[in-house]
Amino acid sequence: MPGLTAPSDYCREPLRHPCLKINSKEPFNAEPPRSALISSYVTPVDLFYKRNHGPIPLVDDIDRYCVTIRGLIENSKDLFMEDVRKLPKYNVTATLQCAGNRRTAMCKTKTVRGVGWDVSALGNAIWGGAKLADVLELVGIPKNTSVTKSGRKHVEFVSIDKCKEEKGGPYKASIALSQATNPDADVLLAYEMNGEPLNRDHGYPLRVVVPGVIGARSVKWLDAINIIAEECQGFFMQKDYKMFPPSVDWDNINWDSRRPLIDFPVQCAICSLEDVDVIKPGKIKITGYAVSGGGRGIERVDVSVDGGKNWLEASRYQQTGIPYIADDMNCDKWAWVLFEVIVDVSHNAQIIAKAVDSAANVQPENVETIWNLRGVLNTSWHRVHVQIGHSNM
Ligand code: MTE
């Protein structure tokens, strides 16, 4: 791991924004308040959720830092930062979302294992870097390759952080070679976030960003890229971040029976209200985010103030004041849309939001039907309760 150090304790953690709600201190896992998410289309770096499985690595010598690309390929390569910077630079606006987003709400049905998260384990950033498809060409793998001559079908990303789930070893994950070599999949080796060099929390000096895919595959503090035959056998691919049916519990789980999660399903959440909020009777503006995975845009967001009997369609936007037009050339397929709608609330109510993506996938109505023991992918209708009373809203 030239140039990078992986501390084994939490003595050298970076400073963080005091607004973040800390869900676990060591490793550091934190999310911004709901209202921070909707205050700007691009999430400020210091308010972006932080999801870690070990202490944050340190760069001790950026000139020596390199990523080793290896596996059964013609030319292995040590990729230095200057090599990455020489490749064409792309800015991709993409929402990164942890598969555990909204886990706390799933826990109310029945206990699940994992760090609790409200609705803010996601953020929308402009990631700047080189396309992985261009990087892989440097080692002789052409664009749009699904299997190499030697039968390799997957690309594994290995970090240097020390994770207890990996028995002190590094975090790792893989994606299909076909996705890695597809320039339209926009998989990046990113060195910038919102126009600034990545900071330590988010993977400095170099991280993978896999748009449209659960955050767990966007490996931070990249150390090596392996071209491999089968998908990565690491803990976070094989014994975590898989979705089981509600019938599976810890005494009958068979991890091998499920594939690792890759694309994120359609999701939305109301961010202008906490659960439960006290409001004045009358018109209120409901605001939130909606996003789907796999490059699918958002077709519609519906809001109900009567528990789901009647629905109003919310308006969607990516920049304040400019309406969102699905399939517009400027609309970004990997990024969230924000939504807003004015509703009239005269009595205590349950306000619900649900989104539909461009493939007509819709969020499930109830969390009970998608409950799973790891508490992943809670994409059920988002519900908040409001009480009528005296408030400053
Ligand atoms: N990469 C490494 N090396 N170590 C990690 O713990 N966490 C993953 C992913 N990449 C992780 C990692 C998970 S589960 C998520 S959701 C995202 O990083 C979070 O990225 P962020 O902290 O930049 O928001």
Residues whose N, C-alpha, C, O or C-beta is under 5 A from the ligand:
A	BS01	MTE	Y49 K50 R51 N52 H53 G54 Q97 C98 S159 D161 Y171 D201 H202 G215 A216 S218 V219 K220 W221
